[in-house]
Amino acid sequence: MSQSGSVMIATLGGQPQVVTFCLDDLLQRGAAIREVIVVHLAAHARSHQTGQSLARLTEEFQGGRYPGLRWQFFPVRSGEDRVEDITDEAAAHAAWSTMYRLIADLKNQNQRLEVCIAGGRRLLALLTMSAAMLHFDHHDRLWHLYTPTEFLERARDGAIMHARPEDGVRLIQVPLVPWGAYFPTLRLLTGVTPWQAIAAQIEWLDATERTRCQQVVDRLTSRQREVLRAFAAGHNPQEVAELLSVTVKAVDLHKTVILGECRNAWGIPESTRLTYHFLRDKFRHFFGPEL
């Protein structure tokens, strides 16, 4: 990984102080931020808030508070056109693609990322999170910013660009599973929509689940497989016993063995209680429609 510091990505709307609040907190935490990339929608013809925010941030970055820091503004684009707002699925696709390409390019350069999604449209933040899940490594971090209501009002529109410790502004790390780190093929997706990317993730997860199911089935006796198939079809223990003409006690013994194999396949600790509902949920699509 790059040893020269991290890149901070921040989404921006009409509140420029969100970017500097995030940056200041990360620096206070000891993050070596060497570059800031501010992602934004184009300024609305009816509103100049975004343009004013960019101008205010330019003043901050050029003012000497952050010596040696590189920075750039990164508009959301659809082809060569800038996107003014996320009003439909086409605009959402453009926003997701913008974030996908940006994060992918930075990760291909072995950059460590600090991504702050507190500014701008909520949907832009969600799309950024979706794109990050494909390309993040375990050391990359996603952040939300908490700002107390009273201080938020005083800082509005860039009136205050830097918070003091007593102001209560703080970053909160957002838990995120870096699916691309587990399934590297997902990172090779290009020219896809967000929905196609999600479908690819589900396909990989489904394949993993089927592999685990098969591992369990391969270790069972023929009678245990019959019991498992009955549970997978949604039957309770009494119904399984009646269906297979055995006692409930016999069904429970088989169930214990089957759940033991499931613990091994899924890595589930003994302290976690499993019931026959687990078998229904995990195996209901495994045996096919004849059930």
Number of C-alpha atoms within 10 A of each C-alpha: 10 10 9 11 15 19 22 26 28 27 26 28 24 22 23 31 25 31 27 19 21 29 23 20 18 18 11 10 9 9 16 16 22 16 16 21 19 22 25 29 23 19 21 13 7 6 10 12 16 21 18 17 23 20 12 18 22 15 11 16 18 13 10 10 9 14 10 11 14 14 18 13 16 19 21 25 21 16 9 7 10 15 22 17 17 18 10 8 11 13 17 20 19 21 28 27 23 22 26 24 15 18 22 20 13 14 18 10 11 13 20 23 22 23 26 28 28 23 24 20 17 14 15 26 23 13 21 26 22 19 26 27 19 27 25 24 18 12 10 18 18 22 20 17 20 16 19 12 9 9 14 17 12 11 19 15 18 18 14 16 19 19 19 9 9 6 13 12 20 19 19 12 14 15 9 15 14 19 21 18 16 11 13 12 14 19 18 11 14 11 10 12 17 20 10 12 19 16 12 15 18 12 12 16 14 12 12 12 17 16 13 17 20 14 15 21 19 11 13 16 12 11 12 18 17 16 24 27 21 22 23 23 21 18 18 14 20 14 15 23 19 12 13 13 9 12 13 15 12 13 21 17 11 20 20 15 14 22 20 15 21 21 16 14 16 12 9 15 9 10 6 7 9 15 10 19 14 15 22 20 13 15 22 19 13 15 13 9 8 5 12
